[in-house]
Amino acid sequence: MLSLILSVVSSSLVSIVMRLSTGRVKFNLGMLTMNYIVCTLLSGLFGGFAGAFDLSSPLTGMTLAMGAVNGFLYLAGFMLMQTNIRKNGVVLSSIFQKLGLLVTLVVSVVFYREIPDLLQSLGFALAILAIFLMNYRKGGEKVGSRGALIAMLLACGTADAMSKIFKESGPAALEGQFLLYTFAVAMGLCAVCMTVSGQKIGGREAAFGILIAVPNFFSSKFLLGALESLSAVIVYPVFSVGTILAVTLTGVLAFRERLDRKQWIGVAVILTALVLLNV
């Protein structure tokens, strides 16, 4: 349970620091590249370098392939998170990011037969309802910026599901390498995007990149640790609801973000859904 609590704290800090970087960092891709450089180094220092370059083993090759897919999803999720924070604020962005747990729950049910009970199924349905509630204005007019929220939900949810897939199908001894490959691939892809777009890593990009990287790495590490002793049907709802509550309070109190009545109703429905998913 301690690993789960620490993963919530770390995940919340990532969103909060990204919100603080808005308007203070000129080159977003430079900041993300620094974030992944530090995450790669941390994952290596925590055991990822051992055997990481010995690709003769089929298990290492499988871990590399899974890490590469995860790295692409991590980068896509982070870039979409930045876009959404600028357009929709940190509260709504974090809510939709954590609703990615729906993807993980589908994977757990379909592939690993972790069947939810009646209350958990009701929670799943409420979460879907909340997405539609917060994605449309009165009269059914779709909000243009919400498309990025849905895309982030899918990218982040699939990335979280990759952790579950690795826990179930990947070699446990190579968990450190899985994180190393994930962050190294994300770093490489981000560096290419940064170079092509003409961005760079300045002083502020480096500082905020490091501040994001530390909780970003430990969020992934602690989440994997929580999955070792707890079911995904428990881990992901608690992980999500804890992060949503922490970020929502911070966004409203510290950043003076305001939600309209429909959005507050959506938040309440989502929190109810996540509690039911955890029963």
C-alpha positions as CSV (number, residue, x, y, z in Angstrom):
1,M,0.0,0.0,0.0
2,L,2.9,2.4,0.7
3,S,4.1,2.0,-2.9
4,L,0.6,3.0,-4.1
5,I,0.5,6.1,-1.8
6,L,3.9,7.2,-3.0
7,S,2.8,6.7,-6.7
8,V,-0.2,9.0,-6.1
9,V,2.1,11.7,-4.5
10,S,4.6,11.4,-7.4
11,S,1.9,11.5,-10.1
12,S,0.3,14.6,-8.5
13,L,3.6,16.4,-8.4
14,V,4.2,15.8,-12.1
15,S,0.9,17.6,-13.0
16,I,1.5,20.4,-10.5
17,V,5.1,21.1,-11.8
18,M,3.9,21.0,-15.4
19,R,1.3,23.6,-14.5
20,L,3.9,25.8,-12.9
21,S,6.0,25.6,-16.0
22,T,3.3,27.0,-18.2
23,G,4.3,30.5,-19.3
24,R,7.7,30.1,-17.7
25,V,9.3,27.7,-20.2
26,K,9.9,28.8,-23.8
27,F,10.8,25.4,-25.3
28,N,8.4,22.7,-24.1
29,L,10.2,19.9,-26.0
30,G,13.4,21.0,-24.5
31,M,11.9,20.6,-21.0
32,L,10.5,17.2,-21.9
33,T,13.8,16.0,-23.3
34,M,15.6,17.0,-20.1
35,N,12.9,15.2,-18.2
36,Y,13.5,12.0,-20.1
37,I,17.3,12.3,-19.9
38,V,17.0,12.4,-16.1
39,C,14.4,9.6,-16.0
40,T,16.7,7.4,-18.1
41,L,19.6,8.0,-15.8
42,L,17.5,7.3,-12.7
43,S,16.1,4.1,-14.2
44,G,19.7,3.0,-15.0
45,L,21.0,3.9,-11.5
46,F,18.1,1.9,-10.0
47,G,19.2,-1.3,-11.7
48,G,18.3,-0.7,-15.3
49,F,21.9,-0.7,-16.7
50,A,22.6,-4.3,-15.6
51,G,22.3,-6.5,-18.7
52,A,20.5,-3.8,-20.6
53,F,22.9,-3.9,-23.5
54,D,23.0,-7.7,-23.8
55,L,20.4,-8.2,-26.5
56,S,21.3,-11.9,-27.1
57,S,18.6,-13.0,-24.7
58,P,15.0,-13.4,-26.1
59,L,13.7,-12.0,-22.8
60,T,15.8,-8.9,-23.2
61,G,14.5,-8.4,-26.7
62,M,10.9,-8.8,-25.6
63,T,11.5,-6.3,-22.8
64,L,13.1,-3.8,-25.2
65,A,10.1,-4.1,-27.6
66,M,7.6,-3.5,-24.8
67,G,9.7,-0.6,-23.5
68,A,9.9,1.0,-26.9
69,V,6.1,0.9,-27.3
70,N,5.7,2.3,-23.8
71,G,8.2,5.0,-24.5
72,F,6.3,6.2,-27.5
73,L,3.1,6.3,-25.5
74,Y,4.8,8.1,-22.6
75,L,6.0,10.8,-24.9
76,A,2.6,11.2,-26.6
77,G,0.9,11.3,-23.3
78,F,3.2,14.0,-21.9
79,M,3.0,16.2,-25.0
80,L,-0.8,15.9,-24.9
81,M,-0.7,16.7,-21.2
82,Q,1.1,20.0,-21.9
83,T,-1.3,20.9,-24.6
84,N,-4.3,20.2,-22.4
85,I,-3.0,22.1,-19.4
86,R,-2.6,25.2,-21.6
87,K,-6.1,24.7,-23.1
88,N,-8.1,23.2,-20.3
89,G,-6.2,23.8,-17.1
90,V,-4.5,21.4,-14.7
91,V,-7.7,20.1,-13.1
92,L,-9.6,18.8,-16.2
93,S,-6.3,17.6,-17.8
94,S,-5.4,15.5,-14.7
95,I,-8.9,14.1,-14.5
96,F,-8.9,12.9,-18.1
97,Q,-5.4,11.6,-17.8
98,K,-6.3,9.4,-14.8
99,L,-9.5,8.3,-16.6
100,G,-7.1,6.3,-18.7
101,L,-7.6,3.6,-16.1
102,L,-10.6,2.6,-18.2
103,V,-8.2,1.3,-20.8
104,T,-6.2,-0.7,-18.2
105,L,-9.4,-2.2,-16.7
106,V,-10.5,-3.3,-20.1
107,V,-7.1,-5.0,-20.7
108,S,-7.3,-6.6,-17.2
109,V,-10.8,-8.0,-17.9
110,V,-10.2,-9.1,-21.5
111,F,-6.8,-10.6,-21.2
112,Y,-6.3,-11.5,-17.5
113,R,-9.9,-12.3,-16.5
114,E,-9.9,-9.9,-13.6
115,I,-13.7,-9.7,-13.7
116,P,-15.3,-6.7,-11.9
117,D,-18.3,-7.2,-9.7
118,L,-21.6,-5.4,-10.0
119,L,-20.5,-2.2,-8.2
120,Q,-17.2,-2.0,-10.1
121,S,-19.2,-2.4,-13.4
122,L,-21.5,0.4,-12.3
123,G,-18.4,2.5,-11.6
124,F,-17.1,1.8,-15.1
125,A,-20.4,2.9,-16.6
126,L,-20.4,6.1,-14.5
127,A,-16.9,6.9,-15.7
128,I,-17.9,6.6,-19.3
129,L,-21.0,8.8,-18.6
130,A,-18.8,11.4,-17.0
131,I,-16.5,11.6,-20.0
132,F,-19.5,12.4,-22.2
133,L,-20.8,14.8,-19.6
134,M,-17.6,16.8,-19.5
135,N,-17.0,16.6,-23.2
136,Y,-20.1,18.4,-24.5
137,R,-21.7,21.7,-23.8
138,K,-25.4,22.3,-23.4
139,G,-27.3,21.4,-26.5
140,G,-24.7,18.9,-27.6
141,E,-22.2,21.4,-29.0
142,K,-18.8,19.7,-28.8
143,V,-16.0,21.6,-27.2
144,G,-13.1,21.8,-29.7
145,S,-10.3,21.4,-27.2
146,R,-11.8,18.3,-25.6
147,G,-10.5,16.1,-28.5
148,A,-7.1,16.5,-27.0
149,L,-8.4,15.4,-23.7
150,I,-9.8,12.1,-25.2
151,A,-6.5,11.5,-27.1
152,M,-4.5,12.0,-23.8
153,L,-6.9,9.6,-22.0
154,L,-6.2,6.9,-24.6
155,A,-2.4,7.5,-24.8
156,C,-1.9,7.6,-21.0
157,G,-4.3,4.7,-20.4
158,T,-2.6,2.5,-22.9
159,A,0.8,3.4,-21.3
160,D,-0.5,2.4,-17.9
161,A,-1.9,-0.8,-19.4
162,M,1.6,-1.6,-20.7
163,S,2.8,-1.7,-17.1
164,K,0.1,-4.2,-16.3
165,I,1.0,-6.3,-19.4
166,F,4.7,-6.3,-18.5
167,K,3.8,-7.4,-14.9
168,E,1.8,-10.3,-16.2
169,S,3.8,-11.3,-19.3
170,G,7.3,-9.8,-19.0
171,P,10.3,-11.2,-17.0
172,A,10.1,-9.8,-13.4
173,A,13.9,-9.7,-13.2
174,L,14.0,-7.2,-16.0
175,E,11.7,-4.6,-14.5
176,G,14.5,-2.1,-14.2
177,Q,15.4,-2.6,-17.9
178,F,11.8,-2.1,-18.9
179,L,11.7,1.3,-17.3
180,L,15.2,2.1,-18.8
181,Y,14.0,1.2,-22.3
182,T,10.8,3.1,-21.8
183,F,12.5,6.4,-20.8
184,A,15.4,6.0,-23.3
185,V,13.1,5.6,-26.3
186,A,10.9,8.5,-25.1
187,M,14.1,10.6,-24.7
188,G,15.3,9.7,-28.2
189,L,12.0,10.5,-29.9
190,C,11.7,13.7,-27.9
191,A,15.2,14.8,-28.8
192,V,14.5,14.3,-32.5
193,C,11.3,16.3,-32.2
194,M,13.1,19.0,-30.4
195,T,15.9,19.2,-33.0
196,V,13.5,19.2,-36.0
197,S,11.4,22.0,-34.5
198,G,14.4,24.1,-33.7
199,Q,13.9,24.1,-29.9
200,K,16.7,23.7,-27.3
201,I,17.3,23.1,-23.6
202,G,17.8,26.4,-21.8
203,G,18.2,27.0,-18.2
204,R,14.5,27.0,-17.3
205,E,13.9,24.0,-19.5
206,A,16.6,22.1,-17.7
207,A,15.3,23.2,-14.2
208,F,11.7,22.3,-14.8
209,G,12.7,19.2,-16.7
210,I,14.5,17.9,-13.7
211,L,11.7,18.9,-11.3
212,I,9.3,16.9,-13.5
213,A,11.6,13.9,-14.0
214,V,12.1,12.9,-10.4
215,P,8.4,12.4,-9.6
216,N,7.7,11.1,-13.1
217,F,10.3,8.3,-12.7
218,F,9.2,7.4,-9.2
219,S,5.5,7.4,-10.1
220,S,6.2,4.7,-12.7
221,K,8.5,2.8,-10.3
222,F,6.1,2.9,-7.3
223,L,3.1,1.9,-9.6
224,L,5.0,-1.2,-10.7
225,G,5.7,-2.0,-7.1
226,A,2.1,-1.6,-6.1
227,L,1.0,-4.0,-8.9
228,E,3.2,-6.7,-7.3
229,S,1.0,-7.0,-4.3
230,L,-2.3,-5.6,-5.3
231,S,-4.8,-6.3,-8.1
232,A,-5.0,-3.8,-11.0
233,V,-8.7,-3.4,-10.3
234,I,-7.7,-1.9,-6.9
235,V,-4.4,-0.1,-7.9
236,Y,-5.5,2.0,-10.8
237,P,-8.8,3.4,-9.2
238,V,-6.9,4.4,-6.0
239,F,-4.0,5.8,-8.1
240,S,-6.5,7.8,-10.2
241,V,-8.8,9.1,-7.5
242,G,-5.9,10.1,-5.2
243,T,-4.2,12.0,-8.0
244,I,-7.4,13.7,-9.1
245,L,-8.3,14.9,-5.6
246,A,-4.7,16.2,-4.9
247,V,-4.5,18.0,-8.3
248,T,-8.1,19.4,-8.1
249,L,-7.5,20.9,-4.7
250,T,-4.2,22.4,-5.8
251,G,-5.6,23.7,-9.1
252,V,-8.6,25.4,-7.3
253,L,-6.7,26.7,-4.3
254,A,-3.2,27.5,-5.6
255,F,-3.8,28.3,-9.3
256,R,-7.3,29.8,-8.9
257,E,-8.8,27.6,-11.6
258,R,-12.6,27.6,-11.7
259,L,-14.9,24.8,-12.9
260,D,-18.5,25.5,-14.0
261,R,-21.4,23.6,-12.4
262,K,-21.4,20.9,-15.2
263,Q,-17.7,20.3,-14.7
264,W,-18.1,20.0,-10.9
265,I,-20.9,17.5,-11.5
266,G,-18.6,15.6,-13.8
267,V,-15.9,15.6,-11.2
268,A,-18.3,14.2,-8.6
269,V,-19.5,11.5,-11.0
270,I,-15.9,10.5,-11.7
271,L,-14.9,10.3,-8.0
272,T,-18.0,8.2,-7.3
273,A,-17.1,6.0,-10.2
274,L,-13.6,5.5,-9.0
275,V,-14.8,4.7,-5.5
276,L,-17.1,2.1,-6.9
277,L,-14.3,0.6,-9.0
278,N,-12.3,0.3,-5.8
279,V,-15.1,-1.5,-3.7
